[in-house]
Amino acid sequence: MQTGVVKNGIFEEDHDEMVIVKNINMYSLCEHHLVPFFGTVSVGYLPTGKVIGLSKIARIVEMHSRRLQVQERMTREIAMAIQEAVQPSGVGVVIEATHLCMVMRGVEKSNSKTVTSSMNGVFRDDPKTREEFLQLISHR
């Protein structure tokens, strides 16, 4: 399934600095309550000889969000898909979403946001790399 999404979007490139695509709009459906949740996804990775086309990152987000889903799993799946596609030295994914199950039913907290992250490789092991990623995605 992954190969169909990235197709010819992997390129040999001698680039070893962080690549980030942030604020990718995401819409999904909560598998627990069958109501929508939506928000933004930010993805960063440290290439090791291969880069992925920027639109392919958005397609990976789309592939994992356009089904019954939970945000926690989707965050991890997006990170694993990037890892599988280009074998970087690290991947970071942060999702911030509004869940209509929180807004329109139950506790009815209309301003609540859920933030999840998945950090792999140097994004998990090196605090400076993680901090740089989180700072860069926080700038609007």
VMD Tcl script that builds the backbone (N, CA, C; Angstrom):
set m [mol new atoms 420]
animate dup $m
set s [atomselect $m all]
$s set {name element resname resid chain x y z} {
  {N N MET 1 A 0.830 -1.191 0.000}
  {CA C MET 1 A 0.000 0.000 0.000}
  {C C MET 1 A 0.879 1.262 0.000}
  {N N GLN 2 A 1.935 1.261 0.795}
  {CA C GLN 2 A 2.804 2.424 0.894}
  {C C GLN 2 A 3.426 2.786 -0.447}
  {N N THR 3 A 3.856 1.799 -1.231}
  {CA C THR 3 A 4.529 2.092 -2.485}
  {C C THR 3 A 3.618 2.819 -3.466}
  {N N GLY 4 A 2.319 2.552 -3.434}
  {CA C GLY 4 A 1.384 3.248 -4.299}
  {C C GLY 4 A 1.252 4.719 -3.952}
  {N N VAL 5 A 1.431 5.069 -2.704}
  {CA C VAL 5 A 1.282 6.460 -2.278}
  {C C VAL 5 A 2.515 7.278 -2.658}
  {N N VAL 6 A 3.698 6.748 -2.453}
  {CA C VAL 6 A 4.910 7.514 -2.729}
  {C C VAL 6 A 5.414 7.325 -4.154}
  {N N LYS 7 A 5.018 6.254 -4.827}
  {CA C LYS 7 A 5.383 5.971 -6.220}
  {C C LYS 7 A 6.811 6.390 -6.519}
  {N N ASN 8 A 6.953 7.343 -7.434}
  {CA C ASN 8 A 8.285 7.811 -7.843}
  {C C ASN 8 A 8.714 9.049 -7.066}
  {N N GLY 9 A 8.264 9.176 -5.842}
  {CA C GLY 9 A 8.536 10.372 -5.055}
  {C C GLY 9 A 9.716 10.280 -4.112}
  {N N ILE 10 A 10.577 9.287 -4.291}
  {CA C ILE 10 A 11.778 9.142 -3.461}
  {C C ILE 10 A 12.977 9.503 -4.337}
  {N N PHE 11 A 13.845 10.372 -3.815}
  {CA C PHE 11 A 14.969 10.860 -4.604}
  {C C PHE 11 A 16.266 10.705 -3.821}
  {N N GLU 12 A 17.323 10.268 -4.526}
  {CA C GLU 12 A 18.662 10.237 -3.941}
  {C C GLU 12 A 19.127 11.687 -3.832}
  {N N GLU 13 A 19.506 12.092 -2.626}
  {CA C GLU 13 A 19.915 13.476 -2.413}
  {C C GLU 13 A 20.874 13.539 -1.235}
  {N N ASP 14 A 21.973 14.229 -1.409}
  {CA C ASP 14 A 22.969 14.375 -0.352}
  {C C ASP 14 A 22.586 15.557 0.544}
  {N N HIS 15 A 21.499 15.397 1.269}
  {CA C HIS 15 A 20.997 16.444 2.174}
  {C C HIS 15 A 20.864 15.825 3.557}
  {N N ASP 16 A 21.475 16.442 4.556}
  {CA C ASP 16 A 21.440 15.863 5.897}
  {C C ASP 16 A 20.914 16.826 6.948}
  {N N GLU 17 A 20.183 17.840 6.517}
  {CA C GLU 17 A 19.557 18.776 7.440}
  {C C GLU 17 A 18.070 18.465 7.543}
  {N N MET 18 A 17.450 18.932 8.605}
  {CA C MET 18 A 16.045 18.634 8.872}
  {C C MET 18 A 15.141 19.136 7.748}
  {N N VAL 19 A 14.183 18.289 7.377}
  {CA C VAL 19 A 13.145 18.643 6.410}
  {C C VAL 19 A 11.820 18.594 7.166}
  {N N ILE 20 A 11.048 19.683 7.070}
  {CA C ILE 20 A 9.777 19.766 7.795}
  {C C ILE 20 A 8.676 20.225 6.848}
  {N N VAL 21 A 7.555 19.534 6.908}
  {CA C VAL 21 A 6.320 20.015 6.285}
  {C C VAL 21 A 5.342 20.153 7.441}
  {N N LYS 22 A 4.845 21.382 7.649}
  {CA C LYS 22 A 3.994 21.598 8.812}
  {C C LYS 22 A 2.619 22.117 8.403}
  {N N ASN 23 A 1.697 21.994 9.340}
  {CA C ASN 23 A 0.327 22.480 9.165}
  {C C ASN 23 A -0.390 21.840 7.976}
  {N N ILE 24 A -0.216 20.546 7.803}
  {CA C ILE 24 A -0.950 19.799 6.782}
  {C C ILE 24 A -2.348 19.557 7.341}
  {N N ASN 25 A -3.371 20.037 6.643}
  {CA C ASN 25 A -4.739 19.822 7.116}
  {C C ASN 25 A -5.091 18.338 7.080}
  {N N MET 26 A -5.798 17.906 8.124}
  {CA C MET 26 A -6.165 16.506 8.274}
  {C C MET 26 A -7.609 16.419 8.737}
  {N N TYR 27 A -8.355 15.479 8.148}
  {CA C TYR 27 A -9.737 15.198 8.534}
  {C C TYR 27 A -9.868 13.695 8.678}
  {N N SER 28 A -10.429 13.250 9.799}
  {CA C SER 28 A -10.582 11.827 10.030}
  {C C SER 28 A -11.886 11.557 10.757}
  {N N LEU 29 A -12.136 10.284 11.023}
  {CA C LEU 29 A -13.352 9.862 11.696}
  {C C LEU 29 A -12.966 8.969 12.872}
  {N N CYS 30 A -13.369 9.355 14.065}
  {CA C CYS 30 A -13.046 8.620 15.283}
  {C C CYS 30 A -13.685 7.234 15.247}
  {N N GLU 31 A -12.873 6.214 15.382}
  {CA C GLU 31 A -13.412 4.854 15.334}
  {C C GLU 31 A -14.185 4.485 16.599}
  {N N HIS 32 A -14.017 5.242 17.677}
  {CA C HIS 32 A -14.752 4.955 18.913}
  {C C HIS 32 A -16.155 5.550 18.904}
  {N N HIS 33 A -16.282 6.771 18.374}
  {CA C HIS 33 A -17.561 7.482 18.452}
  {C C HIS 33 A -18.215 7.721 17.095}
  {N N LEU 34 A -17.495 7.428 16.009}
  {CA C LEU 34 A -17.987 7.634 14.648}
  {C C LEU 34 A -18.364 9.086 14.381}
  {N N VAL 35 A -17.598 10.011 14.940}
  {CA C VAL 35 A -17.741 11.428 14.650}
  {C C VAL 35 A -16.379 11.969 14.193}
  {N N PRO 36 A -16.385 13.064 13.439}
  {CA C PRO 36 A -15.127 13.583 12.890}
  {C C PRO 36 A -14.181 14.156 13.937}
  {N N PHE 37 A -12.900 14.121 13.567}
  {CA C PHE 37 A -11.901 14.955 14.217}
  {C C PHE 37 A -11.021 15.521 13.115}
  {N N PHE 38 A -10.490 16.705 13.358}
  {CA C PHE 38 A -9.746 17.396 12.307}
  {C C PHE 38 A -8.704 18.292 12.936}
  {N N GLY 39 A -7.671 18.592 12.166}
  {CA C GLY 39 A -6.617 19.452 12.682}
  {C C GLY 39 A -5.467 19.543 11.714}
  {N N THR 40 A -4.264 19.692 12.268}
  {CA C THR 40 A -3.076 19.814 11.440}
  {C C THR 40 A -2.014 18.807 11.871}
  {N N VAL 41 A -1.207 18.437 10.880}
  {CA C VAL 41 A -0.121 17.492 11.086}
  {C C VAL 41 A 1.178 18.173 10.675}
  {N N SER 42 A 2.212 18.035 11.491}
  {CA C SER 42 A 3.548 18.503 11.141}
  {C C SER 42 A 4.479 17.304 11.156}
  {N N VAL 43 A 5.267 17.183 10.087}
  {CA C VAL 43 A 6.163 16.037 9.905}
  {C C VAL 43 A 7.570 16.567 9.653}
  {N N GLY 44 A 8.541 16.009 10.361}
  {CA C GLY 44 A 9.940 16.345 10.118}
  {C C GLY 44 A 10.775 15.085 10.079}
  {N N TYR 45 A 11.855 15.132 9.289}
  {CA C TYR 45 A 12.764 13.997 9.266}
  {C C TYR 45 A 14.170 14.468 8.927}
  {N N LEU 46 A 15.159 13.659 9.278}
  {CA C LEU 46 A 16.567 13.922 8.971}
  {C C LEU 46 A 17.024 12.910 7.924}
  {N N PRO 47 A 17.150 13.358 6.661}
  {CA C PRO 47 A 17.502 12.434 5.576}
  {C C PRO 47 A 18.899 11.842 5.733}
  {N N THR 48 A 19.052 10.665 5.169}
  {CA C THR 48 A 20.368 10.006 5.105}
  {C C THR 48 A 20.576 9.497 3.688}
  {N N GLY 49 A 20.601 10.409 2.732}
  {CA C GLY 49 A 20.847 10.029 1.339}
  {C C GLY 49 A 19.606 9.967 0.471}
  {N N LYS 50 A 18.416 9.983 1.070}
  {CA C LYS 50 A 17.174 9.960 0.298}
  {C C LYS 50 A 16.204 10.978 0.881}
  {N N VAL 51 A 15.467 11.649 -0.023}
  {CA C VAL 51 A 14.397 12.547 0.406}
  {C C VAL 51 A 13.111 12.098 -0.266}
  {N N ILE 52 A 12.001 12.497 0.321}
  {CA C ILE 52 A 10.691 12.169 -0.233}
  {C C ILE 52 A 10.061 13.471 -0.744}
  {N N GLY 53 A 9.395 13.391 -1.881}
  {CA C GLY 53 A 8.707 14.565 -2.410}
  {C C GLY 53 A 7.760 15.137 -1.373}
  {N N LEU 54 A 7.720 16.449 -1.269}
  {CA C LEU 54 A 6.937 17.102 -0.222}
  {C C LEU 54 A 5.451 16.754 -0.321}
  {N N SER 55 A 4.925 16.686 -1.536}
  {CA C SER 55 A 3.507 16.336 -1.677}
  {C C SER 55 A 3.240 14.899 -1.246}
  {N N LYS 56 A 4.262 14.057 -1.298}
  {CA C LYS 56 A 4.084 12.667 -0.866}
  {C C LYS 56 A 3.882 12.585 0.638}
  {N N ILE 57 A 4.487 13.507 1.376}
  {CA C ILE 57 A 4.265 13.539 2.822}
  {C C ILE 57 A 2.790 13.838 3.096}
  {N N ALA 58 A 2.236 14.816 2.381}
  {CA C ALA 58 A 0.812 15.128 2.542}
  {C C ALA 58 A -0.057 13.937 2.129}
  {N N ARG 59 A 0.346 13.216 1.105}
  {CA C ARG 59 A -0.417 12.027 0.679}
  {C C ARG 59 A -0.385 10.926 1.744}
  {N N ILE 60 A 0.744 10.773 2.412}
  {CA C ILE 60 A 0.839 9.789 3.499}
  {C C ILE 60 A -0.116 10.177 4.627}
  {N N VAL 61 A -0.148 11.474 4.964}
  {CA C VAL 61 A -1.088 11.947 5.987}
  {C C VAL 61 A -2.515 11.626 5.548}
  {N N GLU 62 A -2.834 11.935 4.312}
  {CA C GLU 62 A -4.173 11.693 3.778}
  {C C GLU 62 A -4.535 10.205 3.838}
  {N N MET 63 A -3.612 9.357 3.444}
  {CA C MET 63 A -3.858 7.918 3.438}
  {C C MET 63 A -4.215 7.395 4.835}
  {N N HIS 64 A -3.531 7.909 5.844}
  {CA C HIS 64 A -3.760 7.414 7.199}
  {C C HIS 64 A -4.927 8.099 7.902}
  {N N SER 65 A -5.341 9.260 7.419}
  {CA C SER 65 A -6.437 9.971 8.083}
  {C C SER 65 A -7.804 9.663 7.484}
  {N N ARG 66 A -7.858 9.267 6.242}
  {CA C ARG 66 A -9.147 9.075 5.568}
  {C C ARG 66 A -9.721 7.679 5.801}
  {N N ARG 67 A -9.857 7.334 7.066}
  {CA C ARG 67 A -10.471 6.069 7.477}
  {C C ARG 67 A -10.822 6.158 8.953}
  {N N LEU 68 A -11.563 5.190 9.438}
  {CA C LEU 68 A -11.803 5.136 10.885}
  {C C LEU 68 A -10.443 5.072 11.565}
  {N N GLN 69 A -10.254 5.917 12.579}
  {CA C GLN 69 A -8.916 6.071 13.109}
  {C C GLN 69 A -8.974 6.603 14.536}
  {N N VAL 70 A -7.880 6.447 15.258}
  {CA C VAL 70 A -7.657 7.167 16.508}
  {C C VAL 70 A -6.379 7.984 16.318}
  {N N GLN 71 A -6.355 9.162 16.894}
  {CA C GLN 71 A -5.250 10.088 16.661}
  {C C GLN 71 A -3.906 9.507 17.093}
  {N N GLU 72 A -3.893 8.814 18.209}
  {CA C GLU 72 A -2.637 8.262 18.721}
  {C C GLU 72 A -2.016 7.283 17.722}
  {N N ARG 73 A -2.825 6.391 17.178}
  {CA C ARG 73 A -2.325 5.408 16.217}
  {C C ARG 73 A -1.909 6.088 14.917}
  {N N MET 74 A -2.725 7.031 14.455}
  {CA C MET 74 A -2.427 7.722 13.206}
  {C C MET 74 A -1.081 8.440 13.292}
  {N N THR 75 A -0.775 9.050 14.420}
  {CA C THR 75 A 0.500 9.746 14.605}
  {C C THR 75 A 1.658 8.772 14.415}
  {N N ARG 76 A 1.566 7.626 15.045}
  {CA C ARG 76 A 2.606 6.599 14.943}
  {C C ARG 76 A 2.695 6.035 13.524}
  {N N GLU 77 A 1.556 5.795 12.872}
  {CA C GLU 77 A 1.548 5.229 11.521}
  {C C GLU 77 A 2.195 6.171 10.500}
  {N N ILE 78 A 1.948 7.459 10.634}
  {CA C ILE 78 A 2.567 8.427 9.719}
  {C C ILE 78 A 4.078 8.416 9.898}
  {N N ALA 79 A 4.539 8.410 11.138}
  {CA C ALA 79 A 5.985 8.362 11.402}
  {C C ALA 79 A 6.596 7.085 10.838}
  {N N MET 80 A 5.932 5.961 11.021}
  {CA C MET 80 A 6.461 4.684 10.512}
  {C C MET 80 A 6.495 4.673 8.985}
  {N N ALA 81 A 5.512 5.300 8.346}
  {CA C ALA 81 A 5.472 5.343 6.886}
  {C C ALA 81 A 6.643 6.153 6.327}
  {N N ILE 82 A 6.960 7.283 6.956}
  {CA C ILE 82 A 8.112 8.086 6.521}
  {C C ILE 82 A 9.397 7.303 6.746}
  {N N GLN 83 A 9.492 6.651 7.902}
  {CA C GLN 83 A 10.675 5.845 8.215}
  {C C GLN 83 A 10.876 4.752 7.165}
  {N N GLU 84 A 9.814 4.068 6.823}
  {CA C GLU 84 A 9.874 2.985 5.835}
  {C C GLU 84 A 10.254 3.514 4.447}
  {N N ALA 85 A 9.740 4.684 4.091}
  {CA C ALA 85 A 9.941 5.221 2.750}
  {C C ALA 85 A 11.380 5.663 2.486}
  {N N VAL 86 A 12.016 6.353 3.445}
  {CA C VAL 86 A 13.340 6.930 3.167}
  {C C VAL 86 A 14.429 6.568 4.173}
  {N N GLN 87 A 14.125 5.759 5.162}
  {CA C GLN 87 A 15.094 5.339 6.178}
  {C C GLN 87 A 15.935 6.509 6.704}
  {N N PRO 88 A 15.291 7.556 7.217}
  {CA C PRO 88 A 16.049 8.686 7.760}
  {C C PRO 88 A 16.665 8.338 9.110}
  {N N SER 89 A 17.508 9.243 9.616}
  {CA C SER 89 A 18.073 8.992 10.949}
  {C C SER 89 A 17.067 9.318 12.051}
  {N N GLY 90 A 15.971 9.952 11.701}
  {CA C GLY 90 A 14.919 10.216 12.668}
  {C C GLY 90 A 13.699 10.831 12.017}
  {N N VAL 91 A 12.549 10.651 12.676}
  {CA C VAL 91 A 11.276 11.191 12.211}
  {C C VAL 91 A 10.530 11.753 13.416}
  {N N GLY 92 A 9.891 12.907 13.211}
  {CA C GLY 92 A 9.003 13.470 14.217}
  {C C GLY 92 A 7.676 13.829 13.582}
  {N N VAL 93 A 6.586 13.477 14.258}
  {CA C VAL 93 A 5.240 13.809 13.788}
  {C C VAL 93 A 4.467 14.373 14.976}
  {N N VAL 94 A 3.809 15.515 14.763}
  {CA C VAL 94 A 2.953 16.112 15.778}
  {C C VAL 94 A 1.601 16.400 15.136}
  {N N ILE 95 A 0.538 15.955 15.807}
  {CA C ILE 95 A -0.818 16.226 15.336}
  {C C ILE 95 A -1.551 17.002 16.427}
  {N N GLU 96 A -2.218 18.084 16.015}
  {CA C GLU 96 A -3.085 18.848 16.905}
  {C C GLU 96 A -4.476 18.831 16.294}
  {N N ALA 97 A -5.453 18.307 17.034}
  {CA C ALA 97 A -6.780 18.117 16.448}
  {C C ALA 97 A -7.902 18.462 17.417}
  {N N THR 98 A -9.018 18.833 16.815}
  {CA C THR 98 A -10.275 19.032 17.528}
  {C C THR 98 A -11.132 17.804 17.288}
  {N N HIS 99 A -11.623 17.210 18.363}
  {CA C HIS 99 A -12.447 16.003 18.277}
  {C C HIS 99 A -13.892 16.385 18.566}
  {N N LEU 100 A -14.753 16.148 17.605}
  {CA C LEU 100 A -16.154 16.508 17.808}
  {C C LEU 100 A -16.812 15.678 18.903}
  {N N CYS 101 A -16.236 14.530 19.252}
  {CA C CYS 101 A -16.766 13.774 20.389}
  {C C CYS 101 A -16.580 14.559 21.688}
  {N N MET 102 A -15.574 15.426 21.742}
  {CA C MET 102 A -15.352 16.294 22.915}
  {C C MET 102 A -16.190 17.568 22.827}
  {N N VAL 103 A -16.476 18.011 21.618}
  {CA C VAL 103 A -17.133 19.300 21.406}
  {C C VAL 103 A -18.648 19.189 21.470}
  {N N MET 104 A -19.201 18.168 20.811}
  {CA C MET 104 A -20.655 18.133 20.653}
  {C C MET 104 A -21.368 17.100 21.504}
  {N N ARG 105 A -20.637 16.270 22.196}
  {CA C ARG 105 A -21.277 15.282 23.056}
  {C C ARG 105 A -20.508 15.178 24.357}
  {N N GLY 106 A -21.035 14.486 25.310}
  {CA C GLY 106 A -20.315 14.277 26.573}
  {C C GLY 106 A -19.992 15.574 27.283}
  {N N VAL 107 A -18.711 15.874 27.428}
  {CA C VAL 107 A -18.283 17.025 28.227}
  {C C VAL 107 A -18.459 18.363 27.523}
  {N N GLU 108 A -18.653 18.366 26.212}
  {CA C GLU 108 A -18.909 19.568 25.413}
  {C C GLU 108 A -17.899 20.686 25.682}
  {N N LYS 109 A -16.640 20.401 25.478}
  {CA C LYS 109 A -15.557 21.374 25.662}
  {C C LYS 109 A -15.095 21.873 24.293}
  {N N SER 110 A -15.676 22.985 23.842}
  {CA C SER 110 A -15.511 23.443 22.470}
  {C C SER 110 A -14.115 23.961 22.126}
  {N N ASN 111 A -13.325 24.357 23.095}
  {CA C ASN 111 A -11.990 24.881 22.801}
  {C C ASN 111 A -10.876 23.860 23.005}
  {N N SER 112 A -11.236 22.620 23.264}
  {CA C SER 112 A -10.210 21.626 23.559}
  {C C SER 112 A -9.494 21.177 22.284}
  {N N LYS 113 A -8.217 20.906 22.423}
  {CA C LYS 113 A -7.385 20.364 21.349}
  {C C LYS 113 A -6.646 19.166 21.926}
  {N N THR 114 A -6.449 18.168 21.096}
  {CA C THR 114 A -5.655 17.009 21.490}
  {C C THR 114 A -4.362 17.040 20.687}
  {N N VAL 115 A -3.227 16.934 21.379}
  {CA C VAL 115 A -1.927 16.957 20.718}
  {C C VAL 115 A -1.242 15.625 20.977}
  {N N THR 116 A -0.798 14.986 19.888}
  {CA C THR 116 A -0.056 13.735 19.999}
  {C C THR 116 A 1.257 13.878 19.236}
  {N N SER 117 A 2.244 13.114 19.653}
  {CA C SER 117 A 3.527 13.138 18.942}
  {C C SER 117 A 4.080 11.733 18.846}
  {N N SER 118 A 4.878 11.540 17.811}
  {CA C SER 118 A 5.641 10.306 17.649}
  {C C SER 118 A 7.045 10.720 17.237}
  {N N MET 119 A 8.019 10.352 18.040}
  {CA C MET 119 A 9.411 10.702 17.782}
  {C C MET 119 A 10.213 9.408 17.659}
  {N N ASN 120 A 10.926 9.275 16.548}
  {CA C ASN 120 A 11.737 8.076 16.301}
  {C C ASN 120 A 13.182 8.476 16.024}
  {N N GLY 121 A 14.098 7.552 16.270}
  {CA C GLY 121 A 15.510 7.795 15.964}
  {C C GLY 121 A 16.054 8.967 16.749}
  {N N VAL 122 A 16.791 9.861 16.052}
  {CA C VAL 122 A 17.420 10.990 16.747}
  {C C VAL 122 A 16.393 11.969 17.311}
  {N N PHE 123 A 15.178 11.975 16.781}
  {CA C PHE 123 A 14.146 12.839 17.341}
  {C C PHE 123 A 13.752 12.369 18.749}
  {N N ARG 124 A 13.900 11.090 19.005}
  {CA C ARG 124 A 13.618 10.548 20.329}
  {C C ARG 124 A 14.866 10.583 21.212}
  {N N ASP 125 A 16.017 10.250 20.625}
  {CA C ASP 125 A 17.235 10.049 21.410}
  {C C ASP 125 A 18.025 11.320 21.696}
  {N N ASP 126 A 17.905 12.337 20.852}
  {CA C ASP 126 A 18.699 13.556 21.004}
  {C C ASP 126 A 17.790 14.730 21.375}
  {N N PRO 127 A 17.851 15.189 22.617}
  {CA C PRO 127 A 16.975 16.287 23.055}
  {C C PRO 127 A 17.118 17.557 22.211}
  {N N LYS 128 A 18.322 17.849 21.719}
  {CA C LYS 128 A 18.520 19.060 20.910}
  {C C LYS 128 A 17.798 18.946 19.566}
  {N N THR 129 A 17.838 17.787 18.953}
  {CA C THR 129 A 17.133 17.586 17.684}
  {C C THR 129 A 15.629 17.702 17.890}
  {N N ARG 130 A 15.137 17.063 18.932}
  {CA C ARG 130 A 13.707 17.136 19.247}
  {C C ARG 130 A 13.285 18.577 19.519}
  {N N GLU 131 A 14.094 19.300 20.294}
  {CA C GLU 131 A 13.785 20.692 20.616}
  {C C GLU 131 A 13.772 21.567 19.363}
  {N N GLU 132 A 14.746 21.358 18.474}
  {CA C GLU 132 A 14.785 22.131 17.227}
  {C C GLU 132 A 13.518 21.889 16.406}
  {N N PHE 133 A 13.128 20.632 16.267}
  {CA C PHE 133 A 11.903 20.293 15.522}
  {C C PHE 133 A 10.682 20.960 16.139}
  {N N LEU 134 A 10.534 20.819 17.445}
  {CA C LEU 134 A 9.354 21.386 18.111}
  {C C LEU 134 A 9.336 22.911 18.024}
  {N N GLN 135 A 10.492 23.549 18.090}
  {CA C GLN 135 A 10.551 25.007 17.938}
  {C C GLN 135 A 10.175 25.421 16.519}
  {N N LEU 136 A 10.703 24.725 15.520}
  {CA C LEU 136 A 10.420 25.092 14.139}
  {C C LEU 136 A 8.945 24.916 13.783}
  {N N ILE 137 A 8.307 23.893 14.320}
  {CA C ILE 137 A 6.884 23.711 13.974}
  {C C ILE 137 A 5.974 24.643 14.771}
  {N N SER 138 A 6.495 25.222 15.859}
  {CA C SER 138 A 5.654 26.120 16.654}
  {C C SER 138 A 5.590 27.531 16.074}
  {N N HIS 139 A 6.546 27.893 15.219}
  {CA C HIS 139 A 6.507 29.205 14.562}
  {C C HIS 139 A 5.441 29.209 13.485}
  {N N ARG 140 A 4.582 30.175 13.521}
  {CA C ARG 140 A 3.491 30.248 12.526}
  {C C ARG 140 A 3.931 30.916 11.288}
}
mol reanalyze $m
mol bondsrecalc $m
mol representation Tube
mol addrep $m
